Amino acid sequence: MSDQAAHGSTVTLYYTGTLEDGRVFGTTAESDPLVLTIGGGEYLRAFEEALVGMVAGEKKSFTIDPEEAYGEWREGLVAEVPRSVFGEGPAPEPGTSFLAELTEGQTVPVRVAAVTEETVVIDANHPLAGEILCFEVEIVSIS
C-alpha cells in the first residue's frame, strides 16, 4: 500500500456530496465505500485531484466550482416542445429523465422541467450544472 494518494493510485473512500444549501446529492453513508483510480477519468477530474496527497485515515472537505464540475447552467439547453410529441396518455411528470433523440440521430439525457396543457419544457443541462459542489471525504485505503 502507498503512503499518499497519487496519480494511478486506487483509493477506497467514503464521501458525502452536498450543495451549498446542504442538500445531499451523493453519499456512501448507507453503502459500501467508493473505489476509484486517480486519473482514471471515471469521476470529476477536480474530485480525483483533490485526493492527491491524502493518506489512509485522513478526512478532508473541499468544494468544486461549476466550471470544474458540470459547467454553468445554460438557457440554450432548455426547450419547450409540444405535448403531442409524447403521444397519447399522460404527459411525463416534472423531474422525469429520459434520452431524447436529436434530428441527427444522437441521443442526449434530458429531464422534464415543467408541463403545461400544451407543452413540455425539457432541460438538457446536467442536474448539477451551475452548482458549487461541497465534498467531505474519508480515505479508507490506498493501493
Solvent accessible surface area in square Angstrom, and as a share of the most:
residue,aa,sasa,rsa
1,M,172,0.77
2,S,55,0.35
3,D,121,0.63
4,Q,105,0.47
5,A,2,0.01
6,A,48,0.38
7,H,113,0.50
8,G,55,0.53
9,S,9,0.06
10,T,47,0.27
11,V,0,0.00
12,T,25,0.14
13,L,0,0.00
14,Y,88,0.34
15,Y,46,0.17
16,T,43,0.25
17,G,0,0.00
18,T,31,0.18
19,L,12,0.06
20,E,126,0.57
21,D,98,0.51
22,G,48,0.46
23,R,143,0.52
24,V,86,0.49
25,F,65,0.27
26,G,17,0.16
27,T,56,0.33
28,T,9,0.05
29,A,76,0.59
30,E,166,0.74
31,S,70,0.45
32,D,117,0.61
33,P,38,0.24
34,L,31,0.15
35,V,86,0.50
36,L,4,0.02
37,T,55,0.32
38,I,2,0.01
39,G,55,0.53
40,G,47,0.45
41,G,63,0.60
42,E,138,0.62
43,Y,80,0.30
44,L,33,0.16
45,R,194,0.71
46,A,20,0.15
47,F,9,0.04
48,E,5,0.02
49,E,75,0.34
50,A,19,0.15
51,L,0,0.00
52,V,57,0.33
53,G,33,0.32
54,M,3,0.01
55,V,59,0.34
56,A,51,0.39
57,G,54,0.52
58,E,61,0.28
59,K,146,0.62
60,K,68,0.29
61,S,83,0.53
62,F,29,0.12
63,T,84,0.49
64,I,4,0.02
65,D,67,0.35
66,P,12,0.07
67,E,123,0.55
68,E,110,0.50
69,A,17,0.13
70,Y,83,0.31
71,G,26,0.25
72,E,95,0.43
73,W,115,0.40
74,R,142,0.52
75,E,123,0.55
76,G,74,0.71
77,L,62,0.31
78,V,39,0.22
79,A,47,0.37
80,E,113,0.51
81,V,32,0.18
82,P,75,0.47
83,R,72,0.26
84,S,93,0.60
85,V,102,0.59
86,F,62,0.26
87,G,47,0.45
88,E,176,0.79
89,G,52,0.50
90,P,125,0.79
91,A,14,0.11
92,P,26,0.17
93,E,122,0.55
94,P,79,0.50
95,G,53,0.51
96,T,55,0.32
97,S,78,0.50
98,F,64,0.27
99,L,118,0.59
100,A,18,0.14
101,E,131,0.59
102,L,70,0.35
103,T,140,0.81
104,E,129,0.58
105,G,48,0.46
106,Q,109,0.49
107,T,75,0.43
108,V,44,0.25
109,P,98,0.62
110,V,9,0.05
111,R,59,0.22
112,V,2,0.01
113,A,54,0.42
114,A,40,0.31
115,V,47,0.27
116,T,71,0.41
117,E,148,0.66
118,E,131,0.59
119,T,30,0.17
120,V,0,0.00
121,V,29,0.17
122,I,25,0.13
123,D,7,0.03
124,A,34,0.26
125,N,6,0.03
126,H,77,0.34
127,P,87,0.54
128,L,27,0.14
129,A,11,0.09
130,G,32,0.31
131,E,53,0.24
132,I,51,0.26
133,L,1,0.00
134,C,32,0.19
135,F,13,0.05
136,E,115,0.51
137,V,4,0.03
138,E,64,0.29
139,I,1,0.01
140,V,68,0.39
141,S,33,0.21
142,I,0,0.00
143,S,82,0.53
